[in-house]
Amino acid sequence: MLHLLDDHPVHPTSEPLLHPGTSDRNHYDRFFFNGYTEDGALFFAVAFGTYPNRGIRDAAFSVVRDGRQQALHASCEAGAREPLGVGPITVEIEEPMRTLRVRVAVNDSGLEAELRFRARSAAAEEPRFVRREHGRLLMDVTRFTQFGTWEGWIAIDGKRVSLDPRVVLGCRDRSWGVRPLGERAPGPAPVDPQFFWLWAPLQFDDCCTHFAVNEDATGTRWHQNGVVLPLLAPDGDPTDPGDAESTRDVHHRIVWQPGTRRMAHATLTLVAPHGARREIVLEPILTFQMLGLGYLHPEWGHGIWQGREAQASESWALADCAPLDPRFLHVQQLCRARMGERNGVGVLEQLVIGPHAPSGFTQLLDGAPVKKGVGLEASTFPLPGKS
């Protein structure tokens, strides 16, 4: 199957560009965006994924406002790769790695949007994710993360909220490759699941930082990333991080809320190649449930066949989300951030399933114990200003 892009000399394999480089059913190509006001009054996120070997594409848009989260899910049979749309949700690349547009057309969910993301940093490629289970390839993923601002509007049940790019920040990531999704393939019962994931894209007035780790049950790392990114100049190359400060190591200290797998406070440390350490203290403002984008969703999980065309919507009060309910384990917590004299804002994404010895988790879904005298004292500090 040919595409107009096949006229360009960009082929990484002997196949046409629309032919995946692998026959693995779990091959995917995905967009993720989030956005938020610095005081936590509004948080939203967008996801769009295509799964060519399953013949499916899906998308979701979810918003938190006034303590309630609303979500719109859409799925369809995959056709050509372009345009990037599923039902009422579309993503448009206006200028690659610099300006992207997200639209949510009129639908029955009560959510509509007209949004534009403008890059504030270059796109930072993360180290390759590769994970095997009993010799079988489980994950083989490339991803980049990019920081930006949002402008436009979101309508919630007919009430329109305008987004001012001076105060509405966010990030996006693009990832592609192979990872678990869709219905589980037939075969022997899987081993007890274990997954420990922290991902923290943070924004400050004069720079952005990124932190990520995956660890096994003993706390041994199989993936990590840390970087301090300068702001993107108006004429800068968005594919070139330029003077980005990479790290040789990263550390985390999470104080878990008792009875949960959700952080109460956290300290992240980025260790530069020459040994200098940057400590970032995080204090949560609100919690966004990744369920709203299909993550761990029992019905609208990624790459699950819903029919040739389908939509659904749902909403819930955040206060009603039991933190150890498997549906609500995967979260992004909007956080105030402090790095030295800098004050910033961003998210700490967390997904912790199964044992993790450094955290004191020994079972599939046990919560954090109460430990006297351990952890950070409660603290408050101002949100960053914007020039």
C-alpha positions in Angstrom: 0.0 0.0 0.0 1.6 3.2 -1.2 1.4 6.7 0.4 2.4 10.0 -1.0 5.3 10.1 1.5 6.8 7.1 -0.3 7.9 9.6 -2.9 10.4 10.9 -0.3 13.8 9.2 0.3 12.9 8.4 4.0 12.4 4.6 4.0 14.0 2.8 7.0 13.2 -0.6 5.5 12.5 -2.2 2.1 8.7 -1.8 2.8 6.4 1.0 1.8 6.0 3.5 4.7 2.5 2.3 5.6 3.8 -1.3 6.2 4.9 -1.7 9.8 8.4 -2.9 10.3 7.2 -5.8 12.5 4.2 -8.2 12.4 3.8 -8.0 16.2 0.2 -7.4 16.9 1.2 -4.9 19.7 3.0 -2.5 17.3 1.6 1.0 17.9 2.2 4.7 17.1 0.9 7.2 19.7 0.4 10.8 20.7 -0.1 12.0 24.2 -0.7 15.6 25.4 -1.5 17.2 28.8 -2.2 20.8 29.8 -3.0 22.6 33.0 -3.4 25.9 34.7 -0.7 26.5 37.4 -3.3 26.7 40.2 -4.9 23.3 39.2 -8.2 24.9 38.3 -8.1 23.0 35.0 -6.3 19.9 33.8 -6.8 18.1 30.5 -5.2 15.4 28.4 -5.5 14.0 24.9 -4.4 10.6 23.5 -4.4 9.3 20.0 -3.1 5.9 18.9 -3.0 3.7 15.9 -2.4 -0.1 15.8 -1.9 -1.1 12.2 -1.5 -4.8 12.8 -4.8 -4.9 14.7 -6.6 -2.6 12.2 -7.6 -0.2 15.0 -7.1 3.4 16.0 -8.5 5.1 19.1 -8.4 8.5 20.8 -9.6 10.1 24.1 -10.0 13.5 25.6 -10.4 14.0 29.4 -10.8 17.1 31.6 -10.6 17.7 35.3 -12.4 20.7 36.7 -14.1 21.5 40.1 -13.1 18.1 41.5 -14.7 16.1 38.7 -13.2 14.3 35.7 -15.0 13.8 32.4 -13.8 11.6 29.5 -14.6 11.0 25.9 -13.5 7.8 24.2 -13.5 7.0 20.5 -12.4 4.1 18.4 -12.7 3.0 14.8 -11.4 0.6 12.2 -8.0 1.9 10.9 -7.7 3.1 7.4 -5.0 5.3 6.0 -2.6 6.9 8.5 -3.9 10.4 7.7 -5.9 12.3 8.7 -5.2 11.8 12.4 -8.7 11.5 13.6 -11.1 9.2 15.4 -14.7 10.3 15.6 -14.9 13.8 17.0 -11.2 13.9 18.1 -8.5 15.0 15.6 -4.8 15.9 15.9 -3.2 18.1 13.2 0.5 18.6 12.8 0.7 22.2 11.6 4.5 22.5 11.9 6.3 19.3 13.0 7.7 19.4 16.5 6.7 23.1 16.8 2.9 23.6 16.5 0.1 21.0 16.8 -3.6 21.4 16.8 -6.2 19.4 18.7 -9.9 19.5 18.0 -12.9 17.9 19.7 -16.0 18.4 17.6 -19.5 18.5 18.9 -20.5 15.1 20.4 -22.7 13.7 23.1 -20.1 13.8 26.0 -20.5 17.5 26.8 -16.8 18.1 25.9 -15.6 20.2 23.0 -12.3 21.9 22.3 -10.2 23.9 19.9 -6.6 23.8 21.1 -3.2 24.7 19.8 0.1 23.4 21.4 3.2 25.5 20.8 6.6 24.1 21.7 8.5 25.7 24.5 11.5 23.3 24.3 13.1 21.1 21.7 11.9 17.5 21.5 14.0 15.4 23.9 14.5 11.7 22.8 14.4 9.3 25.8 16.6 6.2 26.0 15.1 3.2 24.2 12.6 1.1 26.3 13.4 -2.6 25.9 11.9 -5.2 28.2 11.6 -9.0 27.8 9.6 -11.5 29.8 10.9 -15.1 29.7 12.7 -14.3 26.5 9.6 -12.8 24.8 9.8 -9.2 23.7 7.3 -7.2 25.9 8.4 -3.6 25.1 10.5 -2.1 22.5 9.7 1.6 22.3 11.1 4.9 21.2 9.7 8.1 22.7 10.4 11.8 22.8 9.0 14.4 25.2 8.4 18.1 24.5 7.2 21.0 26.6 4.9 23.8 25.5 2.0 26.2 26.0 -1.7 25.9 25.1 -4.1 28.4 23.6 -7.7 28.1 22.5 -10.8 26.9 24.4 -12.5 24.0 26.0 -16.2 23.7 26.4 -17.6 21.6 29.3 -21.3 21.0 29.3 -21.8 24.2 27.2 -19.5 26.4 29.4 -16.5 27.6 27.5 -13.1 28.1 29.2 -10.5 30.1 27.4 -6.8 29.1 27.5 -4.2 31.8 27.9 -0.8 30.5 26.7 0.9 32.7 29.3 -0.5 30.6 32.1 -1.6 27.2 30.5 1.4 24.9 30.2 1.7 21.3 29.3 3.8 18.7 27.5 3.4 16.1 24.9 5.1 12.8 24.0 5.3 10.8 20.9 6.0 7.1 21.2 6.0 4.1 18.8 7.1 0.5 18.8 5.8 -2.5 20.7 4.2 -2.6 24.1 1.4 -4.6 25.8 -2.0 -3.6 24.6 -5.3 -4.9 23.4 -6.7 -8.4 24.4 -4.1 -10.8 25.9 -2.9 -13.4 23.4 -3.9 -17.0 24.2 -1.3 -19.1 26.1 -0.2 -20.0 29.6 -1.3 -17.8 32.5 1.0 -14.8 32.8 3.3 -14.3 35.8 2.1 -12.0 38.5 2.4 -8.5 37.1 5.0 -6.0 38.4 5.6 -2.6 37.0 7.1 0.5 38.6 7.0 3.7 36.6 7.7 7.3 37.4 7.6 10.1 34.8 8.0 13.7 35.6 8.1 16.5 33.0 8.4 19.8 34.8 8.4 23.4 33.7 10.3 26.4 35.2 10.5 30.0 33.9 13.9 29.6 32.3 14.2 25.8 31.6 12.4 22.5 31.7 13.4 19.2 33.3 12.5 15.6 32.7 12.8 12.5 34.9 11.8 8.9 34.3 12.5 5.5 35.8 11.3 1.9 35.5 12.4 -0.5 38.2 11.8 -4.2 38.9 10.6 -5.6 42.2 14.0 -5.3 43.8 14.4 -1.6 42.8 16.9 -2.5 40.0 16.5 0.0 37.1 15.8 -1.2 33.6 15.1 2.3 32.2 16.0 5.8 33.4 16.2 9.3 32.0 17.0 12.7 33.2 17.6 16.0 31.4 17.5 19.8 31.9 16.4 21.5 28.7 16.8 25.2 27.7 13.9 27.0 26.2 13.5 26.9 22.5 14.6 30.0 20.6 12.1 31.4 18.1 14.4 30.3 15.3 15.7 27.2 17.1 15.7 23.7 15.7 13.0 21.7 17.6 14.9 18.5 16.9 18.1 19.7 18.5 18.1 20.0 22.4 21.2 22.1 22.0 22.7 23.0 25.4 20.6 20.4 27.2 22.2 19.1 30.4 22.1 15.3 30.4 22.5 13.3 33.5 24.6 10.3 34.4 22.2 9.2 37.1 18.8 10.0 38.7 17.3 9.2 42.1 13.9 9.5 43.7 12.5 9.5 47.2 8.8 9.1 47.3 6.8 9.5 50.4 3.6 7.5 49.7 0.2 8.5 51.1 -0.6 5.8 53.6 -2.9 3.1 52.3 -2.2 4.1 48.7 0.4 3.8 45.9 0.2 7.6 45.3 2.8 10.1 46.4 2.3 12.6 49.2 5.6 14.3 48.6 8.6 13.5 46.5 12.2 14.5 45.9 13.8 13.8 42.5 17.5 14.2 42.0 19.3 14.7 38.7 23.1 14.0 38.8 25.1 15.7 36.1 28.0 14.0 34.4 30.5 16.0 36.5 28.7 15.0 39.7 26.6 18.2 40.4 23.2 17.4 41.8 19.9 19.1 41.2 17.2 18.3 43.7 13.6 18.9 42.8 10.9 18.8 45.5 7.3 18.0 44.4 4.0 18.8 46.2 0.8 17.5 44.6 -2.1 19.8 43.7 -4.6 17.5 42.0 -4.8 13.9 40.6 -5.7 13.1 37.0 -6.9 9.6 36.4 -5.2 8.1 33.3 -8.3 5.9 33.1 -9.8 8.8 31.3 -7.4 8.2 28.4 -8.0 4.4 28.3 -5.0 3.4 30.5 -6.0 0.3 32.5 -9.6 0.8 31.3 -11.6 -2.4 31.5 -13.6 -1.5 28.4 -11.8 1.3 26.5 -8.2 0.0 26.8 -5.8 0.8 24.0 -6.0 -1.3 20.9 -9.2 -3.1 21.8 -11.7 -3.7 19.0 -14.9 -1.7 19.6 -16.4 -2.1 16.2 -16.0 -0.1 13.0 -16.9 3.1 14.8 -17.7 3.7 18.4 -17.8 6.4 21.1 -18.5 6.5 24.8 -18.3 9.1 27.6 -18.1 8.9 31.4 -17.4 11.0 34.4 -16.6 10.6 38.1 -15.8 12.6 41.2 -12.1 12.4 42.0 -12.9 12.0 45.7 -14.7 8.7 44.8 -11.7 7.1 43.2 -10.5 4.4 45.6 -6.7 4.6 45.2 -6.1 0.9 45.2 -8.8 0.1 42.7 -6.8 -1.2 39.7 -8.6 1.2 37.5 -7.3 4.1 39.5 -3.7 3.1 40.0 -2.3 4.9 37.0 -2.3 8.7 37.7 -0.7 11.9 36.8 -0.4 14.2 39.8 -0.1 17.9 39.0 2.6 19.2 41.3 4.2 22.4 42.4 8.0 22.0 41.9 11.0 23.6 43.6 14.5 23.3 42.2 16.9 25.5 44.2 15.5 29.0 43.9 13.3 28.1 41.0 9.6 27.4 41.4 7.8 25.5 38.7 4.9 23.2 37.9 4.4 19.9 36.1 3.3 16.3 36.7 4.5 13.2 38.4 3.0 10.2 36.6 2.9 7.0 38.6 2.0 3.4 37.9 3.0 1.0 40.6 1.8 -2.6 40.3 3.1 -5.6 42.3 6.1 -5.7 44.7 8.6 -2.9 45.0 11.0 -3.5 47.8 12.4 0.1 48.2 8.8 1.3 48.6 7.8 -1.4 51.0 5.2 -3.0 48.6 5.2 -6.8 48.9 2.0 -7.8 47.3 0.1 -7.1 44.1 -1.9 -4.2 45.5 -0.9 -3.5 49.1 -0.9 0.2 50.2 1.9 2.1 51.8 2.2 1.6 55.5 2.1 4.4 58.1 5.7 5.1 59.2 6.4 7.6 61.9 9.3 10.0 61.4 9.8 9.1 57.7 9.3 11.5 54.8 9.1 15.2 54.1 7.4 17.7 56.2 4.4 19.3 54.7 5.4 22.5 52.8 4.0 25.2 50.6 5.7 27.4 48.2 4.6 29.8 45.5 3.7 29.0 41.9 6.1 30.3 39.2 5.5 33.7 37.7 5.5 34.2 34.0 7.3 36.9 32.1 
